[in-house]
Amino acid sequence: MTETAPRLTQRRAIQAVVGLAAAIALAAVLYGKKDDSGKEVAGECAASTASLSRIAPLERGEVAAALSSKRAEPMPALDFQGRDGAPTSLAAFRGRVVLLNLWATWCVPCREEMPTLDKLQETLGGPDFEVVAINIDTKRLERVPDFLREANISKLAFYSDPTADAFLRLKTSGKVLGLPTTYLIGRDGCAIATMAGPANWASTDAQALVKAAF
């Protein structure tokens, strides 16, 4: 049955309203986040960017070398291995705050900070947060479990990348220069802060920094 002009006009008006509502909802997702000063932030990293005003004042003491930017940025896609060599990726941790750490047994500062990462995982680890420490040894891989056992590392899940591809991806993108390197990553998968070099992650300074990203 052919619609009358008034009914057709009414239906088009309803469609226009629905379309406008959808557009407003999308804009709220993309642009509706605000930082602690009330300023709106946009993009896929809006949630992490909004947390930067909380993070920056906490880059002090044991984590004074942490460096946050004016705007959070998406992390590159990183693939690595979990327990027993099962494939996993950084994307698998979206929805959780992550402290991503790249380390190797031949890196002395890495070895020294590993117990503090283990303690941080014991203290804050859970459904909302995980320390993801990726070992990038490419040779003599038997040294890795030996070191972890000798250092009494028991709270960290074991993640590895024997190809060191994750390190190379980050290095190519200019996001890493050496080891250890650590990233504080928000629930949206975006980098909030970077630490080049070791830190005492068991310290109250480090815990405060991590908690500010929750």
N, C-alpha and C positions, 0 to 999 in steps of 0.2 A: 504494500500500500504506500502510495506517495505521501511524504510528509508535507504538511502545510507549512507555509512560510514562518508562522510564529513558532511552531514546534521545532523546525530546523534551526531557527535562530537561537532558541533556548538550548538545544543540544550542543550547538557550537560554543555557546557561552560556557556551558558546563565543562566541555573539553578544554576550553581555554583556561578555566580556573584550575582544573586538575593538572594541566601542563605547567602552569605557573607554580603550583604547590610543589610539584616534582623538582622544578628548577631551584626553588628556594631551599628544598631539602638537600639537594646536591651541593648548593653553595654553602650550606651550613656545615656539611662534612668537610669540604675543601677549604673553606675560609672562616669557619666559625670558631676556631680555636683562638684563645687569647693568652698572652703571656701574663706574668704576675702584675704587670703595670696596666693591664687592660687593653693593650694594643693587639689588634687582630693579626694572626699569622696565617699564611696560606700554604697549600701544597700538601703532598703526601707525607711530609715530615712535620706537619703542623703541631702534632702532639709533643714531639721531642723538642721542637723549636720553642714551644711554650714553656718548657722546663728549664731553658738555658739561664733565665734570670735567677733561678734557684741554685743552679750548678756553679756558675762563675764565682760567687763569693766563697765557695767551699774548696776552691783550688788553692790550698794552703797547707802548711805543715808537711806531713808525710806525702801528700799528693800535690805539692806546689807545682810540680812539673806537668800536671795535667793541663791540657789546653782545649778549651771549648771555642767554637766559632760563633759568629753572630747568627748563623742559621744552621740547623741540623741538616745533614745530607744523607741520602740513601747509601747503605753499604753495598759494595759490589757483591754479586752472587758468588758464594764460596761453598765448595763441596769438599767434604772430608770424610773420615771414617769414625764410627763410634766403636763401642765395645765389640770385640771379635771381628773387627773389620767390616761391620755392617755400614753401608753408605748412608750418609746423612748430609745435612747442609745447614747453613746459617738461617735459611728461610724457615726451617723446621722450628725455630725458636721464636718466631713472631708471636706476639701476645705476651711475651715475658721480657723483663729487663735482663740484659745479658752483659757480663763483663767478659769480653773476648780477649784472650791472651795467646800470643804466639811465642813458643819457646822451643829450645833444643837442649839436649844434654851437654853439648860442647860449649854452650853459652853459660859462663860462670855466673853472671848476674841473674840469669833465668833460674838457675839451680838455687840461688840464694833466696829468691822471692817465692818459689813454689810453696814452701810451708805456709807463707802468709796468705796465699790464694786459697790453700786448703782450709785454713782457719776461717777465711771470709765465707767460703761455701758452707762450712759448718754453722756459722752464725746467722747468715741471711738466706742461705739456699732454701728453695721451696718452690711452690707453684708459680710464684711471681718473679723469681730471680734464679739465675744460675751462672756460675763461673764456667765458661767454656774455654778451657786451656787446651790448645791444639799443639801437639808436638810435631815438629817438622824435620826430625832426623830422617835422613835418606840412606844412611849406611849404619851398619852394626846396630840394627834395631833392637837386638837383645839387651843393649845397655839401658833402654828406656824403662822396662819393668824393674830392672835391677835398681836403678836410681830411685824410682818411686817407692820401692819397698824399703830401701835404705833410709830414705828421707821421711818415712812414715806418712806418706801421702795416701790418705784413705777416704777422704770425703769427696774429692774431685772425680767425676766420671772421666774415663780415659777417651780422649779424642786425638786422632793423629792424621797426618797428611804426609805419607812417605814420599810423595812426589814433590812436596813443597810448592804445589801449584797455588794454594791459598796465599802463601807469602809472596809469590811472584805476581799474582794478580794485584795484590795491594801495593806492591812496590812499583809496578807498571803504572798504576793509577796515581802514584805520588803520595800514597797514604801510609807508607812505611819505609823506613830507611834501614833499620837493623833490628836486633833482638836484645831484650824482649820489647815487644810493642803490645799495648793494651788499648782496647776500645770500650767505652761505656756506650751501650746501644739501647735505645728506647724500645718500647713495645711495638712500635711501628716499623722496626728494622732500620732505623736511622741512627747514624753516629752522633752522639751528643758531645763526647770529649775523647781525646786521645792522649795516651801517655807513652812517650818514648823513653825507654829505660826502666829500671826496676823501681818498685815502691813497696812500702810496708802495707799490704792490703788488709792486714789484720788490725791496723790502727783505727782509732776512733775517727781520725780525719778521713780515712778511706771509706769507712762505713757510712759516715755522714754524706759523702759525695755520692755514693751508690744509692742510698735511701732517697736522695733528692730527685732521683730519676723515676721513682715508683709512681 
